[in-house]
Amino acid sequence: MKIDEIAGRIVAITSEDLAGVLEQTKAVREDDTGIAGKIRTLRFGDRVFIQERTPEGDRFVRELGSEQAAQRFVEARLAAYERMWDG
């Protein structure tokens, strides 16, 4: 999968496609959710993407408008996973 296929969308990807995306981008942040694997902030030039997995194992990549938007997105996701741990 080419990174340009993701532009402005949320895209479900296979593990093979994920490998291709990771080859094309630079990981600038990686957090372990404790429930659904890693959530990554990826950079491709001046574009920023989030790669995450659902607790069921589905993988998604989405483009966000800025590094700050990505930071807020990741923090909100991590807070949601923390609440899941708390029951």
C-alpha positions as a LaTeX table, in Angstrom:
\begin{tabular}{lrrr}
\hline
Residue & $x$ (\AA) & $y$ (\AA) & $z$ (\AA) \\
\hline
Met1 & 0.00 & 0.00 & 0.00 \\
Lys2 & 1.27 & 3.44 & $-0.90$ \\
Ile3 & 0.97 & 6.15 & 1.71 \\
Asp4 & $-0.88$ & 8.38 & $-0.79$ \\
Glu5 & $-3.78$ & 5.89 & $-0.75$ \\
Ile6 & $-4.50$ & 6.94 & 2.83 \\
Ala7 & $-4.76$ & 10.71 & 2.22 \\
Gly8 & $-7.35$ & 12.16 & 4.58 \\
Arg9 & $-9.08$ & 8.85 & 5.27 \\
Ile10 & $-9.21$ & 6.04 & 7.77 \\
Val11 & $-8.00$ & 2.91 & 6.00 \\
Ala12 & $-8.20$ & $-0.69$ & 7.18 \\
Ile13 & $-4.96$ & $-2.45$ & 6.32 \\
Thr14 & $-3.53$ & $-5.94$ & 6.39 \\
Ser15 & $-0.33$ & $-6.81$ & 8.23 \\
Glu16 & 1.43 & $-6.93$ & 4.84 \\
Asp17 & 0.17 & $-3.43$ & 3.97 \\
Leu18 & 1.25 & $-2.24$ & 7.41 \\
Ala19 & 4.80 & $-3.42$ & 6.71 \\
Gly20 & 4.78 & $-1.32$ & 3.53 \\
Val21 & 3.45 & 1.74 & 5.34 \\
Leu22 & 6.09 & 1.40 & 8.05 \\
Glu23 & 8.81 & 1.21 & 5.37 \\
Gln24 & 7.59 & 4.48 & 3.82 \\
Thr25 & 7.25 & 6.45 & 7.06 \\
Lys26 & 9.25 & 7.35 & 10.14 \\
Ala27 & 7.81 & 6.45 & 13.55 \\
Val28 & 7.96 & 9.54 & 15.76 \\
Arg29 & 6.05 & 8.02 & 18.67 \\
Glu30 & 5.07 & 4.50 & 19.67 \\
Asp31 & 2.94 & 3.60 & 22.70 \\
Asp32 & 1.83 & 0.20 & 23.92 \\
Thr33 & $-1.89$ & 0.33 & 24.70 \\
Gly34 & $-1.76$ & $-2.77$ & 26.88 \\
Ile35 & $-4.96$ & $-3.98$ & 25.21 \\
Ala36 & $-4.65$ & $-3.48$ & 21.46 \\
Gly37 & $-0.94$ & $-3.52$ & 20.79 \\
Lys38 & 0.97 & $-0.44$ & 19.74 \\
Ile39 & $-0.37$ & 2.88 & 18.56 \\
Arg40 & 2.13 & 4.69 & 16.36 \\
Thr41 & 2.50 & 8.25 & 15.18 \\
Leu42 & 4.11 & 8.17 & 11.75 \\
Arg43 & 5.58 & 10.94 & 9.63 \\
Phe44 & 5.87 & 11.04 & 5.85 \\
Gly45 & 7.37 & 14.38 & 4.83 \\
Asp46 & 5.12 & 16.99 & 6.44 \\
Arg47 & 2.18 & 14.58 & 6.75 \\
Val48 & 1.27 & 12.81 & 10.02 \\
Phe49 & $-0.49$ & 9.46 & 10.38 \\
Ile50 & $-1.70$ & 7.29 & 13.23 \\
Gln51 & $-1.51$ & 3.51 & 13.00 \\
Glu52 & $-3.51$ & 1.54 & 15.53 \\
Arg53 & $-5.10$ & $-1.84$ & 16.09 \\
Thr54 & $-8.45$ & $-2.63$ & 17.63 \\
Pro55 & $-8.64$ & $-5.07$ & 20.56 \\
Glu56 & $-10.03$ & $-7.56$ & 17.99 \\
Gly57 & $-6.87$ & $-7.24$ & 15.88 \\
Asp58 & $-8.07$ & $-5.07$ & 12.97 \\
Arg59 & $-5.43$ & $-2.57$ & 11.83 \\
Phe60 & $-6.13$ & 1.00 & 10.71 \\
Val61 & $-4.13$ & 3.98 & 9.50 \\
Arg62 & $-5.49$ & 7.52 & 9.46 \\
Glu63 & $-4.04$ & 10.82 & 8.43 \\
Leu64 & $-4.21$ & 13.70 & 10.89 \\
Gly65 & $-3.69$ & 17.37 & 10.14 \\
Ser66 & $-0.71$ & 18.03 & 12.39 \\
Glu67 & 1.66 & 16.63 & 14.97 \\
Gln68 & $-0.38$ & 18.38 & 17.67 \\
Ala69 & $-3.60$ & 16.75 & 16.45 \\
Ala70 & $-1.84$ & 13.38 & 16.47 \\
Gln71 & $-0.60$ & 14.00 & 20.02 \\
Arg72 & $-4.14$ & 14.81 & 21.21 \\
Phe73 & $-5.53$ & 11.75 & 19.40 \\
Val74 & $-2.98$ & 9.40 & 20.98 \\
Glu75 & $-3.48$ & 10.83 & 24.46 \\
Ala76 & $-7.26$ & 10.40 & 24.14 \\
Arg77 & $-6.83$ & 6.80 & 22.97 \\
Leu78 & $-4.43$ & 5.98 & 25.80 \\
Ala79 & $-6.84$ & 7.50 & 28.32 \\
Ala80 & $-9.66$ & 5.34 & 26.92 \\
Tyr81 & $-7.51$ & 2.21 & 27.22 \\
Glu82 & $-6.57$ & 3.18 & 30.77 \\
Arg83 & $-10.27$ & 3.41 & 31.65 \\
Met84 & $-10.76$ & $-0.10$ & 30.17 \\
Trp85 & $-8.07$ & $-1.42$ & 32.53 \\
Asp86 & $-9.82$ & 0.22 & 35.45 \\
Gly87 & $-13.02$ & $-1.61$ & 34.56 \\
\hline
\end{tabular}
